[in-house]
Amino acid sequence: MFRPSIQKTRILVFLALINIIVYYFVSSSVVTFRASDYELKIASAEKMENALNVLKKYGRKYPFLSRDPFDTRLVFLNTETSPLLTDIGKYEAKSTVLKPNFSALIIDQFSKSGLNKGDTIAVSMTGSMPGANIAVLMACEAMELEYILISSLGASSWGATDMNLSWPKMEKILYDNNLISKESNNINEAFINLLQNDEFHSIFLGRDNTTFDINEEFIGVDIDNYDFVQGNSLDSLDNGRYFLKINKF
């Protein structure tokens, strides 16, 4: 019976030996080396892990692993009624960046940009992506960069829409725990404390033709423009979102 030469035992054994030799050559010739910023990436990831652990104490009180697979408690629910809500977001985007290694990726991008210790950068942050904010801040701290911050109070859904843990509040917690050395230039402690005051009410003037017949003295904050406001009648305010304390609300 005819058998092709390729099926002969000695040919198959010969091919197997060649494969073993080639595999050994390839596996033994792999060279592993550390990038010049390897230590910075490790330090940055460790800093972010520490930051996430600190913020977790203030975040959501229960696990929700289908939306927050790393159980950071920083993917927020029930955002539709939050006055901080700015737009529709996707939970996948929020949870993806809530991982310490994301800060190492930021180090990689900083290095490719030619940044070095002592360089000054400007950072614009949003409440929509707390994880990305934390990753950038920890990378800045690891590289000992000088950074100037400006932050948005608002957030898209699944982001920092919790009135008790807005992004400015998270930033303040990180600062108080010596995890960052600077705070946003446009948001101060008095502003954050104002948002936590139960005597203040959320009012959205001009939404859905809602009207407020209130002619009482008020004081508060315009959260669209980060300005303090006060007056004797809501008629003096432009359409927008406010936190106001009104004498006879």
Buried (B, 14 or more C-beta within 10 A) or exposed (E): EEEEEEEEEEEEEEEEEEEEEEEEEEEEEEEEEEEEBEEBBBBBBBBBBBBBEBBBEBBBEEEBEEBBBBBBBBBBBEBEEBBBBBEEBEBEBBBBBBBBEBBBBBBBEBBEEEBEEEBEBEBEBBBBBBBBBBBBBBBBBBBEBEBEBEBBBBBBBBBBBBBEBBBBBBBBBBBEEEBBEBBBEEBBEEBBEBBEEEEBBBBBBEEEEEEBEBEEEBBBBBBBEBEEBEBEEBEEBEEBBBBBBBEEE
